[in-house]
């Protein structure tokens, strides 16, 4: 069986959208013998450090990526409904091939928040991709991406035109991505996900573009579908009884684990049967009653909510992916080509802080912080004569208890490498006070620190 690695995976850092914990993903990947896994959360890289650390723990090659929100113009923040304008966002998968790629991925992510945020969506555009594409691998992504959307709503010719742009920019680092979640009549177009796949495969053949298969995983196991659906309801502040899609054509999510409905879906035409067989269940009865309320409304006024069409968006095994794409075996093999292209970024590093200028008589920041602390606590006599304080000592009496507390905190600060941070903070806090700038009495989690109190960070 060909080796397969997941290159399209969402974790809990796809906020209120992904339900998979990074640790659970890695544990399953290791148990399945998967050599690599990619992190591709929606619109951010929040999980990158945790992801790399967990991957190393499980001896799995970490691939850092992101599924960005791409628009025509990231600066456009006003849309006039009366003119039919809306924020057309496309999903776009980018993977970091090396350290330079990781830095460019981070740059794109940062700029999406600094320049592109509209509503809750951080957005990039092709201008940024052109500028920061070095060291990145791109794919045609999911059914919500630019090329698949052109196939669905415009034309194959338009999709082909868009593909040429990506090939011009990324060359051999661009891949056609196909997924199979069994999506039918997507957004009322009459076209299925497989219809889109066949067009993509045709374009791949015409332009000699390699194809990869992925599963748009948002949770780890298939039976996590129900909890994930509840998470989406929290995201959109909707009731779970509200159907995903149109009443007459789609399925209703009724109740996780309801007897006789193993796939957790009940078709419109079976509601009466369900009412008779499960009417004794309070939860089911409430949800059926809620559906009845909606059915009484005119079709255009009936609510529908965001949700996934089925339970196929889980972290599938290598065997499951090989079986799903057995007619396109090269799409499995090509995931290995991408894995081989990638050198994982080195993310572990020391704390990065500006160098605080030290008086020449102090060898390091820890020594200087100790001097400031003891002089601030007990007066100039407690130091070596090189530091003076304009304020009275914090403690009227030098007791063993106070010294023990200060020494304990200073040891922790030294172990964590935070001496420079304390020196920088006391410098601007004390300068601010001397200039008459209003300064709060506490500073976050350090409000109870005796060291922070002695050096003037807190009062």
C-alpha positions in Angstrom: 0.0 0.0 0.0 1.4 3.4 -1.0 2.4 5.7 1.9 0.1 8.7 2.5 0.5 11.8 4.6 -2.3 14.3 5.4 -1.5 17.7 3.9 -4.8 19.4 4.8 -5.5 19.2 8.5 -7.4 21.6 10.8 -6.9 21.6 14.6 -8.5 23.4 17.5 -6.6 26.5 16.3 -9.1 26.8 13.4 -11.1 28.7 15.9 -14.6 27.4 16.5 -14.2 25.4 13.3 -11.6 22.7 14.0 -12.2 20.2 16.8 -9.0 18.1 16.6 -6.4 18.5 19.2 -2.9 18.4 18.0 -1.9 15.7 20.4 -4.7 13.5 19.3 -3.8 14.0 15.6 -0.2 13.0 16.2 -1.1 10.0 18.3 -3.4 8.7 15.5 -0.8 9.5 12.8 1.9 7.6 14.7 -0.3 4.6 15.3 -1.1 4.5 11.6 2.6 4.8 10.6 2.1 8.1 8.8 5.5 9.8 8.1 4.3 13.4 8.1 1.3 15.7 8.8 0.6 19.2 7.8 -1.0 21.9 9.9 -3.3 24.1 7.8 -5.6 26.0 10.1 -8.0 28.6 8.8 -6.4 32.0 8.5 -3.7 31.7 11.2 -0.6 29.9 12.4 -1.4 30.0 16.1 -0.7 26.3 16.5 2.7 26.2 14.8 5.0 26.0 17.8 2.8 23.4 19.6 2.4 21.4 16.4 6.2 21.1 15.8 6.8 20.2 19.4 4.2 17.5 19.4 5.3 16.2 16.0 8.8 15.8 17.3 7.6 14.0 20.3 5.8 11.4 18.1 8.7 11.3 15.6 6.5 12.6 12.8 7.7 15.2 10.2 5.9 18.5 10.8 4.7 20.5 7.8 3.6 24.1 8.6 1.0 25.6 6.4 -2.2 27.7 6.5 -5.5 27.8 4.7 -5.7 31.5 4.0 -8.7 33.5 3.1 -7.9 35.1 -0.3 -9.7 38.0 -1.8 -9.3 40.3 -4.9 -8.2 43.3 -2.8 -7.3 42.9 0.9 -7.7 46.7 1.5 -11.4 46.7 0.4 -13.5 46.9 3.6 -16.7 48.4 2.3 -19.4 46.5 0.4 -22.7 47.9 -0.8 -25.5 45.4 -0.7 -27.7 47.5 -3.0 -25.0 47.1 -5.6 -24.8 43.4 -5.0 -21.3 43.7 -3.5 -20.0 41.2 -1.0 -16.7 40.0 0.4 -15.9 37.1 -2.0 -13.4 35.0 0.0 -11.6 31.9 -1.4 -9.7 29.4 0.6 -6.1 29.0 -0.4 -3.7 26.3 1.0 0.0 27.3 1.3 2.7 25.1 2.8 6.2 26.1 4.0 8.9 24.2 2.1 11.8 25.5 4.2 12.8 28.2 6.7 12.4 30.9 4.1 9.0 29.6 3.3 8.1 29.6 7.0 9.1 33.2 7.3 7.0 34.2 4.2 4.1 32.2 5.6 4.4 34.1 8.8 4.6 37.4 6.9 1.4 36.6 5.0 -0.4 35.6 8.2 0.7 38.8 9.9 -0.3 41.0 7.0 -3.7 39.3 6.7 -4.4 40.6 10.2 -2.6 44.0 9.9 -4.0 45.0 6.5 -6.7 42.5 5.5 -9.1 41.9 8.4 -12.8 42.3 7.4 -15.4 41.1 9.9 -13.7 38.2 11.6 -11.7 37.1 8.6 -8.0 37.9 8.1 -7.5 38.1 4.3 -4.7 38.2 1.8 -4.6 38.8 -1.9 -2.5 37.8 -4.9 -0.4 41.0 -4.6 0.9 39.6 -1.3 1.3 36.1 -2.7 3.4 37.4 -5.5 5.6 39.2 -3.0 6.0 36.4 -0.5 5.7 33.1 -2.4 9.4 32.1 -2.2 9.8 28.8 -0.3 6.0 28.0 -0.4 4.0 25.2 -2.0 0.5 26.0 -3.2 -2.4 23.7 -4.1 -5.8 24.2 -5.7 -7.2 23.6 -2.2 -10.8 22.6 -1.4 -14.2 23.2 -3.0 -14.2 26.7 -1.5 -11.1 27.7 -3.3 -10.7 30.0 -6.4 -10.4 27.4 -9.1 -13.1 25.0 -7.9 -15.5 27.9 -7.3 -14.9 29.0 -10.9 -15.8 25.5 -12.1 -19.0 25.6 -10.0 -20.2 29.1 -10.7 -18.4 30.4 -13.8 -16.8 28.2 -16.5 -14.1 25.7 -17.1 -12.4 28.3 -19.3 -12.2 30.7 -16.3 -10.8 27.9 -14.1 -8.1 27.2 -16.7 -7.2 30.9 -16.9 -6.8 31.0 -13.1 -4.7 27.9 -13.1 -2.2 29.5 -15.5 -1.6 32.3 -13.0 -0.8 29.9 -10.2 1.5 27.9 -12.5 3.4 31.0 -13.6 4.0 31.9 -9.9 4.7 28.5 -8.4 5.8 26.3 -11.2 6.5 22.7 -10.0 5.5 23.8 -6.5 1.9 24.0 -7.5 -0.4 20.9 -7.2 -4.0 20.1 -8.1 -5.7 18.9 -4.9 -8.8 16.6 -5.0 -11.0 15.7 -2.1 -13.9 13.2 -1.8 -16.4 14.0 0.9 -19.5 12.9 -1.1 -20.8 16.5 -1.5 -23.8 16.6 -3.9 -25.5 19.5 -5.6 -23.1 21.9 -4.1 -24.7 25.3 -3.3 -27.6 24.4 -5.6 -25.4 24.3 -8.7 -26.4 20.8 -9.6 -22.7 19.9 -9.6 -21.1 17.5 -7.1 -17.7 17.5 -5.6 -16.8 14.7 -7.9 -17.8 16.7 -11.0 -15.4 19.4 -9.8 -12.7 16.7 -9.3 -13.0 15.4 -12.9 -12.5 18.9 -14.3 -9.5 19.4 -12.1 -8.0 16.1 -13.2 -8.6 17.2 -16.8 -6.7 20.4 -16.2 -3.9 18.6 -14.4 -3.5 16.3 -17.4 -3.6 19.2 -19.9 -1.0 21.2 -18.1 1.0 18.3 -16.7 0.3 19.3 -13.1 0.8 16.7 -10.4 -2.3 15.7 -8.4 -2.5 15.1 -4.6 -5.5 13.8 -2.6 -6.4 15.2 0.8 -9.1 15.0 3.3 -10.3 18.3 4.8 -10.1 16.9 8.3 -11.6 19.0 11.1 -11.9 16.3 13.7 -9.9 13.1 14.5 -12.4 10.2 14.5 -15.6 9.7 12.4 -17.7 9.6 15.6 -16.5 13.1 16.5 -18.9 14.5 13.9 -21.6 15.2 16.4 -19.4 17.2 18.9 -17.9 19.1 15.9 -21.4 20.0 14.7 -22.1 21.4 18.1 -19.0 23.4 17.9 -20.2 25.0 14.7 -23.5 25.8 16.3 -21.5 27.7 19.0 -19.6 29.5 16.3 -22.8 30.7 14.5 -25.0 30.9 17.6 -27.5 28.6 16.0 -29.7 25.8 17.3 -28.7 22.4 16.2 -32.3 21.6 15.1 -32.0 24.2 12.3 -31.1 22.2 9.2 -27.9 22.6 7.3 -29.2 23.7 3.9 -32.7 23.7 2.4 -35.5 21.9 4.2 -36.8 20.1 1.1 -33.5 18.9 -0.3 -31.1 18.4 2.5 -30.9 16.3 5.7 -31.7 17.3 9.2 -29.3 16.6 12.0 -31.7 15.2 14.7 -29.8 13.6 17.5 -26.3 12.0 17.8 -26.6 8.3 18.2 -30.4 8.2 17.7 -31.4 4.5 17.2 -32.0 3.7 13.5 -30.2 6.8 12.3 -26.6 5.7 12.5 -25.4 8.3 10.1 -27.1 11.0 12.2 -29.2 12.3 9.4 -32.9 12.0 8.7 -34.3 12.9 5.3 -37.2 15.3 4.9 -39.5 12.6 3.8 -38.9 10.5 6.9 -39.8 13.0 9.5 -43.2 11.6 10.2 -41.8 8.1 10.6 -39.2 9.5 13.0 -41.9 11.3 15.0 -43.7 8.0 15.6 -40.6 5.9 16.4 -38.8 8.4 18.5 -41.5 10.7 19.8 -40.9 9.4 23.4 -37.4 10.9 23.4 -37.6 14.4 24.9 -34.6 15.7 23.0 -35.8 14.4 19.7 -39.3 15.7 20.4 -38.0 19.2 21.0 -36.0 19.2 17.8 -38.9 17.9 15.8 -41.1 20.6 17.2 -38.5 23.2 16.3 -38.4 21.9 12.7 -42.2 22.1 12.6 -42.0 25.8 13.4 -39.8 26.4 10.5 -41.8 24.3 8.1 -44.8 26.6 8.7 -42.9 29.6 7.4 -42.6 30.5 3.7 -39.6 28.8 2.1 -37.6 32.0 1.8 -38.0 32.7 5.5 -36.9 29.3 6.7 -33.7 29.4 8.6 -30.7 27.3 7.7 -27.3 27.1 9.4 -23.7 26.5 8.6 -22.6 22.9 9.0 -20.8 20.1 7.3 -22.8 17.9 5.0 -21.7 14.6 6.6 -19.3 12.8 8.9 -16.5 12.4 6.3 -14.3 15.3 7.4 -12.2 13.3 9.8 -8.5 12.3 10.0 -8.6 9.2 7.9 -6.1 6.4 7.9 -3.7 5.7 5.1 -5.7 2.6 4.2 -8.9 4.6 4.0 -7.3 7.3 1.8 -5.8 4.6 -0.5 -9.2 3.0 -0.9 -11.0 6.3 -1.5 -8.6 7.3 -4.2 -7.8 3.8 -5.7 -8.7 5.1 -9.2 -6.1 7.9 -8.9 -3.2 6.2 -7.1 -0.7 8.8 -8.2 -2.6 11.3 -6.0 -1.5 9.3 -2.9 2.0 8.9 -4.2 2.4 12.6 -4.8 1.8 13.4 -1.2 5.2 11.8 -0.6 6.8 14.0 -3.1 5.7 17.1 -1.2 6.8 15.5 2.1 10.3 14.9 0.6 10.5 18.5 -0.6 10.0 19.9 2.9 12.6 20.8 5.5 10.7 21.5 8.7 11.4 24.9 10.1 13.4 25.3 13.3 11.1 27.0 15.7 12.7 26.3 19.1 14.7 29.3 20.2 15.7 31.4 23.2 13.6 34.2 24.3 14.1 37.2 22.0 14.4 40.5 23.8 16.3 43.7 23.1 19.7 43.9 24.8 19.4 46.0 27.9 22.5 48.2 28.3 24.3 47.1 31.6 26.7 49.1 33.7 30.2 47.8 33.1 30.6 46.3 36.6 27.8 43.8 35.9 28.6 40.6 33.9 25.0 39.9 33.0 21.4 40.9 33.3 20.8 38.5 36.3 23.5 40.2 38.4 22.1 43.7 37.6 18.5 42.7 38.4 19.6 41.2 41.7 21.4 44.5 42.6 18.3 46.6 41.7 16.1 44.3 43.6 18.1 44.3 46.8 18.7 48.1 46.8 15.0 48.7 46.0 14.0 46.3 48.9 16.4 47.4 51.7 18.2 50.6 50.5 21.6 51.4 49.1 23.4 49.6 51.9 22.1 46.3 50.6 24.0 46.7 47.3 27.6 47.1 46.2 27.4 50.9 46.0 26.9 51.2 42.3 23.1 51.6 42.3 21.0 54.2 44.1 17.2 54.5 44.5 15.3 57.8 44.7 12.5 56.1 46.6 12.6 54.8 50.2 13.2 51.1 50.5 10.2 48.9 50.1 10.8 47.0 53.3 11.5 48.7 56.6 13.3 45.6 58.0 15.5 43.1 56.3 14.1 39.8 57.4 15.1 36.2 56.3 11.5 35.7 55.0 11.8 38.6 52.6 15.3 37.6 51.4 14.0 34.0 50.9 11.1 35.3 48.8 13.4 37.6 46.7 16.0 34.9 46.1 13.3 32.4 45.1 11.8 34.8 42.5 15.3 35.7 41.2 16.1 32.1 40.7 12.9 31.5 38.7 13.6 34.6 36.6 17.1 33.5 35.9 15.9 29.9 35.0 13.3 31.3 32.6 15.7 33.8 31.1 13.4 36.7 32.0 15.9 39.1 33.6 16.2 41.3 30.5 12.4 41.5 30.4 12.2 42.8 34.0 15.0 45.3 33.3 13.3 46.6 30.2 9.9 46.9 31.9 11.2 48.6 35.1 13.0 51.1 32.8 10.0 52.3 30.9 7.7 52.1 33.9 9.9 54.2 36.1 10.6 56.7 33.2 6.9 57.0 32.6 6.2 57.8 36.2 9.0 60.4 36.3 7.4 62.1 33.2 4.0 62.2 34.8 2.6 59.4 32.7 -0.3 57.5 34.3 0.8 54.0 35.3 -1.5 51.4 36.7 -0.8 49.8 40.1 -0.3 46.3 38.7 1.3 44.7 35.6 -0.6 41.6 34.6 0.5 38.3 36.0 3.5 39.9 37.7 1.3 42.0 40.1 2.2 39.7 43.0 5.9 39.6 42.3 8.2 40.9 45.1 10.9 41.5 42.5 8.6 43.6 40.4 7.6 45.5 43.5 11.2 46.2 44.5 12.4 47.5 41.1 9.4 49.8 40.7 7.3 47.9 38.2 4.4 47.7 40.6 3.3 49.6 43.6 
